[in-house]
Amino acid sequence: MLRAEEGSAAVEFGMVALPFCLMLFAILELGLVFVTDSVLENATIESGRLIRTGQASAQNMTAEQFKNALCSRMSIFSADCPTRANVDVRVIPQFNVNPPDPMAAGSFDDSALSYANGNPGDLILVRVWYRQPLLTTFMAQGLSRLNDGTVRLTATTAFRNEPA
């Protein structure tokens, strides 16, 4: 017995197209997150070098100037960086210290952030948070620690300032 099969390809495509497109966009977005994270890590390390070598102290660098130096190293992401990045630079007594977490209460608390260039020989902890907007909402659910669903990438470096 013969059956009509002219529309079967269209129906199958309709069933597969949406999940396929969602998966494709999620893969592309995850790739963008990894690239942004890599750029943020490198920018944090390179900007931290200004403090480690004493250049930041010699210029009396402020938190805003340090953030500008960081954002200038964010290559293709530098345009949005000033509004998305938060910087915390502090002197720590030892390497195994637990500084305050600005995301601990489920929202980002700017008041927990500080900035200090330190003195020669001081241990310095540099932390940067970068708000990464996501287009695929199910990715945000899996990546966010905040109640509002925003995603923050974090880069951290710790070092001892060089002697004068």
Secondary structure by P-SEA (a helix, b strand, c coil): ccccccaaaaaaaaacaaaaaaaaaaaaaaaaaaaaaaaaaaaaaaaaaaaaacccccccccaaaaaaaaaaacccccccccccbbbbbbbbcccccccccccccccccccccccccccccbbbbbbbbbbbbbccaaaaaaccccccbbbbbbbbbbbbcccc
